[in-house]
Each structure stands twice: as structure tokens, then as C-alpha cells.
Amino acid sequence: MPYLLSYGQTQEINRLIAHFWIPLVFSAIIFYLNYFILIDKFLFPKKMVQFIIINAVIIIGFLFLKEYIEDTYFTDLIKKRSDETNNGRPLFKMFVYIQILSYMAPLLFSIAIKSTKRWVKTEAERKEAINIKLKSELQHLHYQLQPHFFFNSLNNIYAMVDISPDEAKKSIHSLSKLMRYMLYETNEELVSLSKEIDFMKKYIDLMKLRVSDKTKVNYNFPSEETGIKIAPLLFISLIENAFKHGVSASKPSTIDIQMTYHEKTVLFTIENDNFPKKTEDKSGSGIGIPNIEKRLELLYPTKNAFKTFVKNDRFVAQLEIETN
């Protein structure tokens, strides 16, 4: 930079070598010595005292070396500097301070570049670790949901075997189709909303086989292709929950399922009569809603609104997702 700033000015070759090229070589040595060796060996391991002492010795050594070179090879420049000093120009002490600052610049520059590079690398590794952790958690939740779904479905079919063997056979066939979807289609991060809707319809039809005529199931899904892609199996636990807690063997009950979408936002609402399980009832594992909440936290951390509440003795679950 000093050389470029002096461009166009008349410079003697000796002054150019002494004032520009020698300090430039010393600055390069300070920069690369710190960048490749000293910062990694002393600064990052927090050996600050050793780092400061080593650099102080190097800078002071270069100051004396520069003076020695000028005294030995550039005596005419020394005489001119002496004349300038005697004429009221900056004193020698000020000149030394400026020299020290000029050697501090490459030192600080090397620290800045090395620290920035290290921070970028550390940040990339941190994000990669978080990404791997999230994928692992999502995979675990996905595998947790499959046996949970299969377990509940088998319980429902088991209840039909003695009552209606033909319906039980039909249910097993329907379940095989649903499991094929869960095993082969839902391994992708995103599936089309239309496929997910088709899966939910088949599951609802399967569940309707085991409930009595006193239970009415109403559902309304978008019929046209939406073009929306969504994480698979987000809504099925809510439907399972409705059939598990919203159906009574002796009382009339109604399950209402509604899905709408606007642009890229999907709103899913399900209402059912509230028949909470008794304490001694251990059927199922109770992982449905916690599974949904955890998956939403991982997949749509700032793009979801999920709430459940009881209104007029009916349990309501609403899930709104903003897709990309």
C-alpha cells in the first residue's frame, strides 16, 4: 500500500528499497508466520502471553534489523533523515512508534482473517451437526409413528374379527395399502398434499368399519390438485385421536374433519365428542399428539400454529401450517 500510494512520485531506488520493500518483506514474514503457525499454536489455545512475547520479539527484532540494514547499506538515507530531524521534522521516537504500528497492521490482519476463517468453519460444522441431529430425531419420530399407527389399526381389526369376519378381512386389505404408503411413500421429506389426503381418506374409511351406526364421520378435503407439498403423516395422529377418544359404544357421536388451504397455508380442523379414556385404559401408547408437536417443532419451527381445546363438550384440534 505505501508503494501504491507513492505512485507517480519521484523515488530514489535506495529510498524505495529501504522505505518500502524491506518493510514489505518484514510485514509479509509477520503475516504468514502468524497465519500459518503462531495463531494456531498460541493464540487459539489461549496462550496469550507467549503469543504477545513472540510477536513483540519479532517486531523489535525487525526494527533493529531495519536500522542495521540502513546503517550498513543506506548511509546516505541516514544522513538525510538526520538533517530532516534537525530541521524540526518528526523525532526519532515518533518514527519508531510509526514503524511499530506498521508492523502491527499485518499481525492484526492475520488474526482477523484467521479468526474469521475459523469462525466460518466452526459455524458450518455446528450447522451440519444440528442438521444431522434434526434428521436423526425426525427419523426416530417417523419410525415411532409407524408401529404406533400399525398397533392401533390392528387393535381395531382385532375387535371386528368375531363380530364381522368379512369386514375384518376387508380391513386387513385396506391396512396393507395404508402400510405400503407409509413404508414406501413417506420416506421422502415432502409429499404432495393430494397423496396425504388420499391416505387420510382410506384411513377414515378403515376406521368407519369398526364403529357403530351411532357414529357419524363427516370430512371435507380439497378435491382439486393443490400443488402443495407437505411433511408426511402430520394429520393422521389427530384423526387417530378422534376415533380413540371421540367415539362411544353406547352414545351417538360425531367426528367432523375439515381441511382448507389458501395459497401456501393449510388449515386442518378436527372436532369430536369428548369421551376421555379412563385411567385404567392402557390401550395405545399416548404418543400421537406429543409426536406431532415434536415434528412441528423440527419441521416448521416458525410456520405452524397448533392448538387443542374443548368447546361445548367437543374436543377441537386445529393445525395450521405455512408451507414453502
Summary of the structure (lengths in Angstrom):
residues: 324
radius of gyration: 37.7
end to end distance: 48.6
largest distance: 116.2
contacts: 887
relative contact order: 0.07
helix: 62%
strand: 14%
